[in-house]
Structure formats: structure tokens, C-alpha cells
Amino acid sequence: ARYEEVVALVPQRADLRYNLGALLKKSGASERAQAAFRDAERLRPAWPAPALALGHIAFEGERYDDARAHFGRALALAPDSIEARCNLALALDKLDRPDEARPLLERARVLAPRDEAVFLALRTILLRDRPEARPVAGCTDWCVEANLRGARAPYLVAVDRLPELRELSVSPTSDGAIEVGAALSLS
């Protein structure tokens, strides 16, 4: 309530409206949060953050077409935004439009090649949308598939960025088993 009083003192500040929306969302007051984000958007129309926040609320409420519209607006305002690009792709995927989602994620991979969220979203869409795709955990898996088995899959999806494939763990039991993730370099 105190933050709302501060916002009332300076009603033209979009950033304060946005922060109020974030606080309200966190407290579970989704309707009031949306109103605050819409106020922020109205006060500062070229700022993508309110559109992203509205998109997240719509996505969480399974209103994927609304989420698509909000994330699309955010992406139009910030064409290199990885967050807007990925979330728009996820909303499109939920709307069963993977052919529109895939290019967004492929561009995101170019913009942020090390971003695991981008990689995981793209991998999920490719593996589901392309049943002929083969997941490979690194060059060894790829060589086995291509050279030894003669597999020439039209799509290979590298899953070596998955955290569980990049771990080395020793079993706490008495057998002392060592698990080496498939994407972990043995050197």
C-alpha cells in the first residue's frame, strides 16, 4: 500500500508504475498488476518492459494468443531482445505454430549463442516438431550415428548443453560408481 501511495504522488512515472506492477504480480494481485503495467505502457509507449510483463501474465494464465500479441509488441520495440523473441516463440509454439516459432529462436541463437534458455526452447520445438530428428550429445554420438550406423538424419539436435550431460559425479554408495555425462570431455 505504501508504494501505491508513492506512485500516486508521481503518477506520470512509467518506471514507478512498472515496479508497482511487478510488486502486485509477485503478491498475486494479477488484475491490479496488469493495470499498472498497462499504465506504464501508456506513459512510455516505446518501452518494451511493460509489454513483456503483460505477456508473462497472459502466458501464465494460458492465454497464449494474448501473450503472443504482448511479446510481439515487445519484440517490435526491441528487435534484438532475446527475452521477447524467445517468449514470442514459446507462445507461438503453444498456439501450434512451430514454423513461426523456429525462425525466432534460430535468430535468438545467433544473437545469444551461449544462452541456455534459447537452446532449450529451440531443442524442445525441434525434437517435438521433427520426429525424424536425432538428439546427439556431442561429436562422439554424432560420429557413431553417422559413421558406424550409417544414419543420415535430416536433423541432428545437439543436446550437449544440457546441464545433466555436462556433469561428473561419484556415487555416494559403497560401489563408488562414476557417472560421466555424455557431453563431458574426457580429456
TORLUM-395731 format. One record per residue (C-alpha): x, y, z; chain; residue number from 1. Coordinates in steps of 0.2 Angstrom, whole numbers. Each point is the difference from the previous one (the first is absolute). Layout:
N
<atom <X, Y, Z>, 'A', NUM> ...
//
This chain:
187
<atom <0, 0, 0>, 'A', 1> <atom <14, 12, 4>, 'A', 2> <atom <8, -2, -18>, 'A', 3> <atom <-17, 4, -7>, 'A', 4> <atom <0, 16, 10>, 'A', 5> <atom <17, 5, -7>, 'A', 6> <atom <-6, -4, -18>, 'A', 7> <atom <-16, 11, 3>, 'A', 8> <atom <12, 14, 4>, 'A', 9> <atom <9, -1, -17>, 'A', 10> <atom <-13, -8, -11>, 'A', 11> <atom <9, 4, -16>, 'A', 12> <atom <15, -11, 3>, 'A', 13> <atom <-1, -16, -10>, 'A', 14> <atom <14, -8, 9>, 'A', 15> <atom <-9, 2, 17>, 'A', 16> <atom <-16, -8, -8>, 'A', 17> <atom <10, -14, -7>, 'A', 18> <atom <8, -4, 17>, 'A', 19> <atom <-17, 1, 8>, 'A', 20> <atom <-6, -13, -13>, 'A', 21> <atom <15, -11, 4>, 'A', 22> <atom <-4, 1, 19>, 'A', 23> <atom <-19, -3, -3>, 'A', 24> <atom <4, -15, -11>, 'A', 25> <atom <12, -7, 13>, 'A', 26> <atom <-14, 1, 13>, 'A', 27> <atom <-12, -8, -11>, 'A', 28> <atom <-11, 15, -4>, 'A', 29> <atom <1, -4, -19>, 'A', 30> <atom <-15, 12, -5>, 'A', 31> <atom <8, 15, 9>, 'A', 32> <atom <17, -5, -7>, 'A', 33> <atom <-7, 0, -18>, 'A', 34> <atom <-7, 17, 3>, 'A', 35> <atom <16, 7, 6>, 'A', 36> <atom <10, -7, -14>, 'A', 37> <atom <-13, 7, -13>, 'A', 38> <atom <2, 17, 9>, 'A', 39> <atom <19, -1, -2>, 'A', 40> <atom <-3, -5, -18>, 'A', 41> <atom <-11, 15, -3>, 'A', 42> <atom <12, 12, 8>, 'A', 43> <atom <15, -7, -9>, 'A', 44> <atom <-5, -8, -16>, 'A', 45> <atom <17, -4, -7>, 'A', 46> <atom <5, -10, 15>, 'A', 47> <atom <-1, -19, -2>, 'A', 48> <atom <0, -5, 18>, 'A', 49> <atom <-18, 3, 3>, 'A', 50> <atom <-5, -10, -15>, 'A', 51> <atom <12, -14, 5>, 'A', 52> <atom <-8, 0, 18>, 'A', 53> <atom <-18, -1, -7>, 'A', 54> <atom <6, -14, -12>, 'A', 55> <atom <6, -10, 15>, 'A', 56> <atom <-16, 2, 9>, 'A', 57> <atom <-10, -5, -15>, 'A', 58> <atom <11, -15, -3>, 'A', 59> <atom <-1, -6, 18>, 'A', 60> <atom <-19, 2, -1>, 'A', 61> <atom <1, -11, -16>, 'A', 62> <atom <-7, 14, -11>, 'A', 63> <atom <13, -4, -13>, 'A', 64> <atom <-8, 11, -14>, 'A', 65> <atom <1, 15, 12>, 'A', 66> <atom <18, -4, 5>, 'A', 67> <atom <5, -1, -18>, 'A', 68> <atom <-7, 17, -3>, 'A', 69> <atom <9, 8, 15>, 'A', 70> <atom <17, -9, -4>, 'A', 71> <atom <-2, 5, -18>, 'A', 72> <atom <-2, 18, 5>, 'A', 73> <atom <15, -1, 11>, 'A', 74> <atom <10, -8, -14>, 'A', 75> <atom <-5, 14, -12>, 'A', 76> <atom <6, 13, 13>, 'A', 77> <atom <16, -10, 3>, 'A', 78> <atom <5, -11, -15>, 'A', 79> <atom <15, -7, 8>, 'A', 80> <atom <-8, -4, 17>, 'A', 81> <atom <3, -19, 3>, 'A', 82> <atom <-13, 0, 14>, 'A', 83> <atom <-14, 7, -12>, 'A', 84> <atom <6, -11, -15>, 'A', 85> <atom <0, -16, 11>, 'A', 86> <atom <-16, 3, 9>, 'A', 87> <atom <-9, 4, -17>, 'A', 88> <atom <7, -16, -7>, 'A', 89> <atom <-7, -10, 16>, 'A', 90> <atom <-17, 8, -2>, 'A', 91> <atom <0, -4, -19>, 'A', 92> <atom <5, -18, 4>, 'A', 93> <atom <-15, -1, 13>, 'A', 94> <atom <-11, 6, -14>, 'A', 95> <atom <6, -14, -11>, 'A', 96> <atom <10, 11, -11>, 'A', 97> <atom <18, -7, 1>, 'A', 98> <atom <4, 5, -18>, 'A', 99> <atom <-2, 18, 6>, 'A', 100> <atom <9, -3, 17>, 'A', 101> <atom <16, -9, -7>, 'A', 102> <atom <7, 15, -10>, 'A', 103> <atom <-2, 11, 15>, 'A', 104> <atom <10, -12, 10>, 'A', 105> <atom <13, -3, -13>, 'A', 106> <atom <3, 19, -1>, 'A', 107> <atom <1, 0, 19>, 'A', 108> <atom <14, -13, -1>, 'A', 109> <atom <9, 12, -11>, 'A', 110> <atom <-2, 15, 12>, 'A', 111> <atom <4, -10, 15>, 'A', 112> <atom <9, -16, -4>, 'A', 113> <atom <4, -5, 18>, 'A', 114> <atom <-18, 3, 7>, 'A', 115> <atom <-6, -17, 7>, 'A', 116> <atom <-18, 6, 0>, 'A', 117> <atom <0, 3, -19>, 'A', 118> <atom <9, -17, -3>, 'A', 119> <atom <-13, -9, 11>, 'A', 120> <atom <-15, 8, -8>, 'A', 121> <atom <7, -3, -18>, 'A', 122> <atom <4, -18, 5>, 'A', 123> <atom <-17, -3, 7>, 'A', 124> <atom <-9, 6, -16>, 'A', 125> <atom <12, -9, -12>, 'A', 126> <atom <-1, -17, 9>, 'A', 127> <atom <-19, 1, 1>, 'A', 128> <atom <-3, 7, -17>, 'A', 129> <atom <12, -11, -9>, 'A', 130> <atom <-2, -18, 5>, 'A', 131> <atom <14, -5, -12>, 'A', 132> <atom <12, 11, 9>, 'A', 133> <atom <14, -9, 10>, 'A', 134> <atom <6, 7, 17>, 'A', 135> <atom <19, -1, 1>, 'A', 136> <atom <10, 4, 16>, 'A', 137> <atom <16, 5, -9>, 'A', 138> <atom <12, -4, -14>, 'A', 139> <atom <2, -18, 6>, 'A', 140> <atom <-19, -4, -1>, 'A', 141> <atom <-1, 9, -17>, 'A', 142> <atom <15, -10, -6>, 'A', 143> <atom <-8, -17, 6>, 'A', 144> <atom <-17, 5, -8>, 'A', 145> <atom <8, 6, -17>, 'A', 146> <atom <15, -12, -2>, 'A', 147> <atom <-4, -16, 9>, 'A', 148> <atom <-18, -1, -2>, 'A', 149> <atom <-1, 9, -17>, 'A', 150> <atom <-14, 11, 7>, 'A', 151> <atom <-3, 15, -11>, 'A', 152> <atom <-13, 9, 10>, 'A', 153> <atom <-6, 16, -8>, 'A', 154> <atom <0, 9, 17>, 'A', 155> <atom <13, -3, 14>, 'A', 156> <atom <-4, 9, 16>, 'A', 157> <atom <15, 3, 11>, 'A', 158> <atom <-5, -3, 18>, 'A', 159> <atom <17, 2, 7>, 'A', 160> <atom <-4, 17, 9>, 'A', 161> <atom <-12, -9, 12>, 'A', 162> <atom <7, 2, 17>, 'A', 163> <atom <-2, -19, 5>, 'A', 164> <atom <10, -5, -15>, 'A', 165> <atom <15, 11, 5>, 'A', 166> <atom <2, -7, 18>, 'A', 167> <atom <12, -12, 8>, 'A', 168> <atom <-6, -8, 15>, 'A', 169> <atom <6, -13, 12>, 'A', 170> <atom <-14, -11, 8>, 'A', 171> <atom <-1, 2, 19>, 'A', 172> <atom <-3, -19, 2>, 'A', 173> <atom <13, -12, 4>, 'A', 174> <atom <2, -6, -18>, 'A', 175> <atom <8, 17, -4>, 'A', 176> <atom <-8, 1, -18>, 'A', 177> <atom <6, 14, -11>, 'A', 178> <atom <-12, 8, -12>, 'A', 179> <atom <7, 10, -14>, 'A', 180> <atom <-12, 11, -10>, 'A', 181> <atom <-1, -4, -18>, 'A', 182> <atom <5, 18, -4>, 'A', 183> <atom <15, 1, 12>, 'A', 184> <atom <17, 0, -8>, 'A', 185> <atom <10, -15, 5>, 'A', 186> <atom <16, 10, -1>, 'A', 187> 
//
